[in-house]
Amino acid sequence: MKYQSLVPNLGVKSVNETVKFYTEVLGFQQIACVPEHGELVFAIIRAGDVNLMFQQLDSLQEEYPDLKNKNGQAGLTFYIKMQDKKALYERVKDAPFLVKAMHTTPYGAEEFAICDNNGFILTITEDEDRNEQIRNYDNFFLPVDDYEGSKRFYSDVLGLTLKFEFEAQGMVAFSVGDEEPAIILKDKNKFPTAQPTLWLEVADVRMLYSEMKNKGVEFLSEPFKIRTGWAVEFSDPSGNTLGFTDYIQ
């Protein structure tokens, strides 16, 4: 004996309104319905490998009379794993149906919860692929003794294009071709302890910080807020300075 699939069939007050919520808010697609037009009695929706069925509550109770006078929502929540949950969270974080903000659980999962139009609680999480946590080079930081002279060298001698400058902070960035990572010069008069540093873009600095700290990595500070998201720096076993950054506002 082998089970092949499990698809919840939820009794709802309005199949039409429920399908609208799941397709417009959560990005599901309707793949079947009864009838084909008008007030729906039944519908199936899908997103990736996840399927849900909705049936008009009175129709479901007619099919299964034992369901009458029972609260079908008592003690029932749905735990949904998806890819790129942060994109969905950005869409719903200010919505009135958000019931729990993004947070990290005691078992290490980052998740949030919403309430659909029928009152069902949907907890949203994601299986983080550790191979995908580190996404790309972010920037290369170089400390310089002569800020203005170094600017001229990288622009006039090397011919690099100025990407941005925060003159008051003593930082200037130069693009290298069409690549997004830049060379960022840091004025040692403003950053006296600066070291050559490679920053890597990651999915979530704070989550990766917690995981790597548990593995014994010694960070130079707690994660800190920057203009574009979060960042944190650490040293490798040879003393090279590395950094993680993300783009989570």
N, C-alpha and C positions, 0 to 999 in steps of 0.2 A: 504494500500500500504506500502510495507516494502522493503527498499534497503538491499541487502545482501552482496555485495562486490564492490570494485572499483579497477580495474587493469589498469594502464596506458599502452597504446600501442604506442610505440615511433617509429617514422619514422627515420631510420638511413641509412647512406651510405653503411655500411657493417655490416650485421648481424653477420657474422663470427667473425670479429674483436671485435665487441661489446660484444658478448658472451664470447670471450676470456678474455676481460678486466674484466668483472663482475665475472667470475668464478675464474680466477687466482689471481686477486687483491683483490676483495671483498668477495670471498668465496661462491658465489651463486652456485647452481647446475642447469644444463640444464635439463628440464623435458620433453620438446617436441620441435620438429622442423619440418620444411617443406622446402625442401625434407629431407629425413633421412640422406643423405650424400651429400658431395660436397658443392657448393655455396648455402648458405641458403637464403631463402626468408622471413622466419618467424621463431621465436623461443620464447619459454617461459622459464624463469628461476625462481628459488625459493630459498629463504633462510628463514627458519622458517615459519612465516605466511605471508611473503612479497612475492608477485609475480610481475614480470614485463614481458611485451611482447615487442618484437622488430620486426619490419617489414621493409623490404627493401623500401627505400623512394619512388622509382618510382612505386613500386607495391602498396604502400599505396595511392599515388596520383592518380593512375589508379582506385583504388577502390573508392576514394573520390576526384573527380576532383576539388572540391572547395578548396582543400589544395594546389593546384598549385600556385606558386608565393607568398606563404605566408611563413614568417619566423616562423617556429614552435617553435624555442627556445626563442623567445622574451618574456622576463618577466617570464620565466618558470624555476623554480628550484625545487629540490626534497629534502624533509626534512625526513631523515631516522633515526628511533630509533632502537638501537641494544643493545645487551649485550656485555660487555667487549670491549667497543670502544677503550680503550687505547691500547689493543693488535693490533688492526688495525692501530691505529695512529703510533705506533712504526714501522710498516711495511712501511708506506707511508710518514712519516714526512720529509724525504729527497728527495722524488720523485718530478720530475718537474711538475706533475699534482696537487700537493698540492697548493690550491689557498688561504687558510686561515688557519693559525696555530691554535692549540688548544687554546681556550680562554673562558672566562666566560662572558656571555651576561648580559645586564642590568636586564633581567628577571630571572637570576640565573642558566641558563643552561650552561653546559660546552659542547662545540662543536668545530668541525673543518670542513673544506670544501675541496672537491677535484673536479676536472673537469674530466669527463670521455672522452673517445676517440672521442666522437661526439661533445664535447663542453658543455654538460649538467652539471650544477652545482649540486653536491650532498652534502648536509649538513648533517653531522653525529653527532648524539647526543645519549643520553642514559637516561632512567628513572632510577635514583638512588633509589634503595630500601633502605630506611633508616635502615631497620632491618639488611641489609647486609653490611652497612658501616663499622661497627665494626666487624672485621673478626676473631680475635683471640687474646690471650695474645701475647705480643711481648717479653719483657724482664722485669726482676725485678731488680731495682737498690738499692743497700744498701751502705750507706756511712760508711767508716771504719777509725778508728783512727790509727791503726797499719796495714799498707798496707801489709808488708811482713808476719807479724804474721797471718793476716787474710787469706792470700793466703795459708799458710801452714795448717791452720785449715780446710779450705774448701776442700783442696786436700788430705792431709794426714789423718785428723781425719774423715771427712765426706765421703772421697773417691770419690769426684766428679771429673769428667774429665775436664781438661783445654780446653776451646773452643777457646779462643783467648786472647791476651793481647796487650794492647797499653801502654807499660811501661812508655813512655815519658809523656803520657797524664794522667797516674795514674788510668788506668782502666783495669780490668781483668775479664773475663767471664768464668763461669763454666756451663757445660751441666748437665741437670738433666734427666738421663735415655736417651730415644730416642726422647724426646720432643724437639721441636725447641726453645721455650722460654728458656732463660738462666738466671742465677743469675749473675749480674754484680756488682762487688765491685768498689766503687769510693773512691779514696784516698782523705780524708778531707784536707790534705795539699795542694792538687791541686783544690779541690772543697769545699771550706770552708762553703758554704751555702747549701751543698747537704742534701737532705732529702730522706728517704725511698720513692721510687717512683715506681709505676706500669705503664708500657707503654703498650698500646693496638695497635695492627695493624689495620689500617683502609684503606679504598679504596683510599681516597684522602684527605690528611691533610689540604690543603689550602681550599678546598671546604667545608669540615666539620667545619673548623675554622670560615669561614664566616657565616655559618648557625648558629653555636652555639653562636657566638659573638652577633648575632642579637637577640638571646634568653636570653642574659644577662650574659652569662658565662664570667668570668674574667680570661683571660689568663695571664700567667707570662711573655710572650713575644710574638712577632710576630712569625709566622712559620719560622724555620731556617733550613738550608741545613746541612745534615749529609752525611756520606760516602755512605749510602744505599738509600737515598731519602730525605724526609722532616719530620720534627718533630715539636711538640709544646707541652708545658706543661701548666697545670692549676690546681687549687685546687677545691676539692669538698666542700660542705657546712660545713663539719667537719674539714676542713683544710688538708685533705689527698692530697698528690700530685699525679696527674695522668698525663699521656702523651699520645699523639697520634703520630704514625709514619706510613709512607707508604714506598713503594719501587718504587717510581716514580723518575727516574733519569732525 
